[in-house]
Amino acid sequence: MTPLMPLLVLILVGVSVFAWWTIFAKTGFPRGLAFAWIIPLVGFLVFLWFAFSDWPVLQELRRLRGEGNAEA
C-alpha cells in the first residue's frame, strides 16, 4: 500500500459525503444523513429509506399544487 492511499481514501469519502449532502439538501431531507454513508450497513439502509420514502420537497410540491388548483 502506498503512503498516499489513506489520503486518497479520505478525499473520496469527503467528495462522497459532499455529494450526498447536496442531494439530501435538494430533496428536503436532513443534510446530516450524508454522514451515514461512511458506515456501510447504515449507508445502505439510508439509501433504501431515501429511495422509497416520500421526499419532503415532493410533499411540498403536491401541497402547493393542490392549493393552486383549489383557487382556480
C-alpha positions in Angstrom: 0.0 0.0 0.0 1.4 3.4 -1.0 1.6 6.2 1.6 -0.8 8.2 -0.5 -3.6 5.6 -0.3 -5.1 6.8 3.1 -5.1 10.4 1.7 -6.9 9.2 -1.5 -9.5 7.3 0.6 -10.1 10.4 2.7 -10.6 12.5 -0.3 -13.0 10.1 -1.9 -15.0 9.8 1.4 -15.1 13.6 1.6 -16.3 14.0 -2.0 -19.0 11.3 -1.4 -20.2 13.0 1.8 -20.3 16.4 0.0 -22.3 14.9 -2.9 -24.8 13.2 -0.7 -25.0 16.4 1.5 -26.1 18.3 -1.7 -28.6 15.6 -2.7 -30.2 15.5 0.7 -30.4 19.3 0.8 -32.1 19.4 -2.6 -34.7 16.8 -1.7 -35.5 18.4 1.7 -34.0 15.7 4.0 -31.7 16.5 6.8 -28.2 17.1 5.4 -26.5 15.2 8.2 -27.7 11.9 6.8 -24.9 12.3 4.3 -22.5 11.1 7.1 -24.4 7.8 7.3 -22.7 6.8 4.0 -19.4 6.4 5.9 -20.9 3.4 7.8 -21.5 0.6 5.2 -24.7 -1.1 6.5 -26.2 2.2 7.8 -25.5 3.8 4.5 -27.3 1.0 2.6 -30.3 1.3 4.9 -30.4 5.1 4.5 -30.2 4.6 0.7 -33.2 2.2 0.8 -35.1 4.7 3.0 -34.2 7.5 0.7 -35.2 5.6 -2.4 -38.6 4.5 -1.1 -39.8 7.3 1.1 -41.9 10.3 0.2 -39.5 13.2 -0.2 -40.3 16.4 1.7 -39.8 18.5 -1.4 -42.3 16.4 -3.3 -44.8 16.6 -0.4 -44.5 20.4 -0.6 -44.9 20.5 -4.3 -48.1 18.4 -4.1 -49.4 20.6 -1.3 -48.8 23.8 -3.4 -50.3 22.3 -6.5 -53.3 21.2 -4.6 -53.8 24.7 -3.1 -53.2 26.3 -6.5 -55.9 24.1 -8.2 -58.4 24.8 -5.4 -58.1 28.6 -6.0 -58.6 28.3 -9.8 
